[in-house]
């Protein structure tokens, strides 16, 4: 089965939590179908901007404003939080 008009997004994690259990070396896949929604995708490399704030501004300016209801961000936590 082919889905030519799909967006594929992903990120990594150090483990998954389900209920009260923690799973290492696992994979979670989710498929979502929206019947009446429009999906837009923006990708940004944080290290190509002076700060994460400017990277966020780039994302904000890249998204259409009419009808915008939600924004979902997938990112590398260590880089975003400045831990590395």
N, C-alpha and C positions, 0 to 999 in steps of 0.2 A: 504494500500500500504506500502511495506517495502523497506527501503533503507539500506541494510546491510553494504555497503562500504562507509559510510558517516562520516564526521567529524562534531561534534556539538561543537560550541564554544559560549560563551556568557559573558556578563558583565552587571553590573547594572549602572543606572544613576539616578540623582535626578529629571530628567524631560527630555522631548523631545522637539525639536524645529522643526517646519514645517512652512516654509515661515516666517511670522512675528508673529506666535502664539507659545506659550509655553504650553506644556501639562504635567501635573503631573499625577501620578498614571496611567501611560500608558505602553503599551508593544509594541515593534516593533520586528517583525520576518522577516528575509530575507533568502531566499533559492537561492543558486547560483549553476549552473551546468557548468563545464568546460569540453569541449569535448576533447581537446588535451593537457591538463595541468596535472602536477603532484602536489599533495598537500602533504605537510608534516606538522606535528603538534609537537610542543614542549611546555611543561608546566614547569614552574619554580615558586617556592615560594621565593619571594624576601627576606623574613626574614630568610631564610636558608643560605644566603650568607652574607659576611661581608658588602656589599654595593650593591646598585642597579647597579653599574658599573660591579661588578663581576657577578651579575645575568645576565646582558646583554651579558657578555663574554660567559657564559655558554650556553645561547640560540644560540649565533653566532657559537660556536664550535659544537653544536648539529645539526645544519642544514647542509644538503648537499650543497656543493658549486657549483657543475657542473650544469649549466643551471639556477641558481638562478636569478630570475628577481625581485621579490617583497617579502616583509615581512610585515605582518599585526600583530600588537601587541594589545591585549586587556588586560587592567590592571585596578587595583583599583587606581583611580587618587589621592585620599587622601594619601594613603600609598606611592605611587610612588613619589609624590611631597613633601613628608615629612611634611605634615600639621598635621597629627595625633599626 
